[in-house]
Amino acid sequence: MTNIYSDLYQFTDVMEPIKLSMHQYLLLTNEPVLIQTGAIPQAQKTLPQLKELLGGKPLKYILISHFESDECGGLSLVIQEYPEAIPVCSEVTGRQLWGFGLARNIQIKQPGETFSGNDFEFKTISYPSEMHMWEGLLFMETKRNIFFSSDLMFQMGETHGQVIESNWPDAIKASGADQLPTLEMQNKLLADLETLSPAFVASGHGPCIKIV
């Protein structure tokens, strides 16, 4: 684990042999927030480190951008250890989590909503990432200006603890939004990203980005 930015900690597992880094994050506030769980093998490695960092604090939220193994495969393991933690996700993701028996106490958010705690506030952004391009969510923490990019800003390689610099327009251009299947989807996501002003991008795969 690495203290990657402010009170944000990064956990990483590397998928062999393709060298794909899969990152999870803990925002260590008074009410800690976990962003993504990793798949079961990764959650098994992360949990001891998570317990060390939390020092007996409960988890407040577990943020899940979409229903995929590296985003929420280890959710049941995390909830076994932190049964009061609330998964936050889109409606489609929530149905999958409930249907596969991974979680019950789920908080559904729509794009453009905010939710907050004692010392954090998150804004949600629409992310057409689910099966059949149904709606997932991206998360922006507005007090620290951290954007959690999930599968956007994707890069291969072993990138734990790595931070590069970019301006936000260039980061948007390299986000991978142009890989969505329709021009309408691409333009909507790009327009949503342009409304943000992050200081730091916490990537799901690849180096993090300090916005300069």
Secondary structure, DSSP 8 states (H G I E B T S, - for coil): -EEEETTEEEEEEEETTTTEEEEEEEE-SSS-EEE----HHHHHHHHHHHHHHHTT----EEE-SSSSHHHHTTHHHHHHH-TT-EEEE-HHHHHHHHHTTS-SS-EE--TT-EEE-SS-EEEEEEE--SGGG--EEEEEETTTTEEEEETSS---B--TT-EEEE-HHHHHHTSSGGGSSSHHHHHHHHHHHHT---SEEEESSS-EEEE-
